[in-house]
Amino acid sequence: MQTLIQYLAARRKADFAKLINVSNSQLSQYLSGYRRPSFEKMIEIERATDGAVPVGSWADMPAAQSGDAA
């Protein structure tokens, strides 16, 4: 299981942000841990990464940082 940071280490973050329909700054907030994606967005990330970043990879992030409106 990879985290999104690990998955994007060798990829263009701007391209991935477009792929999952979020802004570059929103993706940056996901990567920094400032914000956690909604459950629907986590599923979209899992699909966009062909399962490399599963929904379960977000389990260790505190829920208090949650707040995705998209």
trRosetta pair geometry for C-beta under 8 A, 3 or more apart (Angstrom, degrees):
i j d omega theta_ij theta_ji phi_ij phi_ji
1 53 7.9 88 -172 -125 72 36
1 54 5.9 -67 -132 28 105 110
1 56 6.6 -65 -139 88 149 107
1 57 5.5 -173 168 -82 111 97
2 6 4.3 -131 -165 85 99 124
2 7 4.9 117 124 -57 135 87
2 49 7.7 -132 70 166 120 145
2 52 5.1 -4 35 161 125 87
2 53 5.5 -66 85 -82 90 71
2 57 6.8 -11 91 -111 39 149
3 6 4.8 98 52 6 75 101
3 7 7.0 -139 95 -5 40 89
3 53 6.7 44 -179 -127 18 101
3 57 5.3 171 -105 177 55 122
4 7 5.5 -54 -145 38 35 114
4 8 6.0 19 161 -8 69 112
4 30 6.2 -23 84 135 160 114
4 31 6.3 -117 103 -95 112 74
4 45 6.5 -44 -95 -173 119 139
4 49 7.9 -132 -112 -57 71 151
4 53 5.1 66 -80 -142 65 152
4 57 7.1 142 -27 116 72 138
5 8 6.3 -68 -144 46 24 99
5 9 6.8 53 151 -58 60 87
5 31 5.4 114 -86 -149 87 89
6 9 5.8 -25 -158 -19 33 118
7 11 7.1 -20 140 18 68 132
7 49 5.5 -29 -156 -132 153 136
7 52 5.4 126 -109 116 120 122
7 53 5.0 -66 -29 -51 152 118
8 11 5.0 -91 -143 58 54 102
8 13 5.5 60 -177 -91 133 81
8 16 5.9 -89 -109 5 113 164
8 31 7.1 -72 53 -101 145 126
11 15 7.0 -107 165 64 95 115
11 16 6.0 77 125 -45 125 122
12 15 4.1 68 88 8 111 111
12 16 6.8 170 93 -10 59 84
13 16 5.6 -57 -149 39 36 110
13 17 6.2 43 153 -25 69 103
13 24 6.9 87 123 -141 103 87
13 27 5.9 160 177 124 101 140
13 28 7.6 68 163 -72 144 74
13 31 7.6 -36 -132 -43 133 152
14 17 5.6 -48 -147 31 32 115
14 18 6.7 33 154 -16 62 102
14 24 5.6 -15 -107 -98 76 114
15 18 5.9 -55 -155 35 33 111
15 19 6.4 38 148 -25 65 107
16 19 5.3 -51 -148 32 37 119
16 20 6.5 10 162 2 69 105
16 27 6.7 126 96 -139 98 149
16 48 7.2 115 -153 144 83 136
17 20 6.6 -71 -148 49 26 89
17 22 5.2 -97 -158 77 79 78
17 23 6.4 -19 179 141 129 15
17 24 5.1 -115 -22 -87 177 52
17 26 7.3 128 -143 65 110 89
17 27 4.2 -100 -94 -28 103 144
18 21 7.2 26 -173 -79 33 40
19 48 5.3 121 136 -150 119 132
20 27 7.7 121 61 -91 121 108
20 41 6.9 79 172 -159 119 87
20 44 5.3 121 -143 130 96 117
20 45 5.9 15 -112 -83 147 69
20 48 5.4 -81 -73 -31 96 164
21 44 7.8 -63 34 168 99 154
21 70 7.5 -165 113 172 94 138
22 26 4.2 -114 173 88 110 129
22 27 5.4 135 98 -52 120 83
22 30 7.8 56 119 -17 164 132
22 41 7.3 57 -59 -144 129 131
22 70 6.3 168 -102 68 91 163
23 26 4.5 98 54 4 81 101
23 27 7.1 -144 94 -2 45 84
24 27 5.8 -55 -151 38 32 111
24 28 6.3 37 149 -22 65 106
25 28 5.3 -50 -147 35 35 117
25 29 6.5 40 151 -22 64 100
26 29 5.6 -49 -152 31 35 113
26 30 6.8 39 148 -19 63 99
26 35 7.2 -69 -156 78 67 148
26 68 7.8 86 -165 -126 115 93
26 70 7.2 31 -164 7 158 139
27 30 5.5 -49 -153 32 37 114
27 31 6.4 33 151 -17 67 106
28 31 5.6 -56 -147 39 33 111
28 32 6.1 25 157 -14 67 110
29 32 5.9 -56 -138 42 29 105
29 34 4.4 -83 -153 70 80 110
29 35 3.9 26 144 23 118 115
30 35 6.0 -55 -71 82 52 87
30 36 7.2 87 -125 -126 72 27
30 37 5.7 21 -113 -45 122 95
33 36 7.9 8 -153 -68 51 77
33 61 6.1 -159 -140 -129 89 110
33 65 6.3 -10 162 162 70 168
34 65 6.4 -162 170 -164 24 116
35 65 6.2 -149 -104 158 24 90
35 66 7.4 69 -162 -144 59 23
35 67 5.5 -88 -135 59 94 94
35 68 6.2 113 165 -67 111 78
36 58 6.0 112 -155 -170 108 121
36 61 5.0 153 -94 117 121 139
36 63 7.3 -74 32 -126 155 40
36 65 5.4 102 -19 98 97 91
36 66 4.4 -46 54 -98 114 66
36 67 7.3 97 42 19 71 60
36 68 6.7 -100 95 -21 50 107
37 41 3.6 -121 180 94 115 122
37 42 5.1 154 92 -56 117 71
37 45 6.5 130 48 -19 171 133
37 58 7.0 -102 44 -104 91 153
37 68 5.0 40 -147 -49 38 161
38 41 4.6 94 52 7 77 102
38 42 7.1 -133 96 -7 41 85
38 66 8.0 91 -92 -166 50 101
38 68 4.1 -125 -33 85 79 121
38 69 7.8 -144 -48 20 124 3
38 70 6.7 -153 4 79 124 55
39 42 5.4 -48 -149 31 35 116
39 43 6.7 37 151 -19 64 100
39 55 7.3 34 -153 -145 73 123
40 43 5.8 -52 -155 33 33 112
40 44 6.6 34 146 -19 64 105
41 44 5.2 -50 -148 37 38 116
41 45 6.3 43 150 -22 67 101
41 68 5.8 -87 13 150 147 160
41 70 6.3 72 -71 95 129 93
42 45 5.6 -50 -148 34 32 112
42 46 6.5 36 151 -21 63 103
42 55 4.5 83 143 -122 120 81
42 58 5.6 -86 -118 0 130 148
43 46 5.6 -50 -149 34 33 114
43 47 6.5 31 152 -16 64 105
43 55 6.2 3 -76 -76 59 117
44 47 5.8 -55 -149 38 32 110
44 48 6.1 30 154 -19 66 110
45 48 5.7 -55 -140 40 30 111
45 49 6.2 13 163 -4 65 112
45 53 5.5 -61 144 98 104 122
46 49 6.3 -70 -145 47 23 98
46 51 6.0 28 -179 -104 84 42
46 53 6.1 -130 -96 89 53 67
46 54 5.2 49 -120 -127 115 41
46 55 5.5 -39 -50 -41 139 73
47 50 7.6 25 -177 -77 33 31
47 51 8.0 26 -98 -53 29 59
49 52 4.1 -104 153 48 109 94
49 53 4.3 58 53 21 165 94
51 54 6.1 13 -164 -75 64 87
53 57 5.4 -81 -166 31 68 156
54 57 5.5 125 63 -17 64 95
55 58 6.4 -56 -178 24 49 108
56 59 5.3 -10 -168 -26 59 120
58 61 5.3 -47 -173 21 69 120
61 65 6.2 -88 167 59 101 126
62 65 5.4 90 79 0 87 99
63 66 5.1 -20 -169 -12 58 122
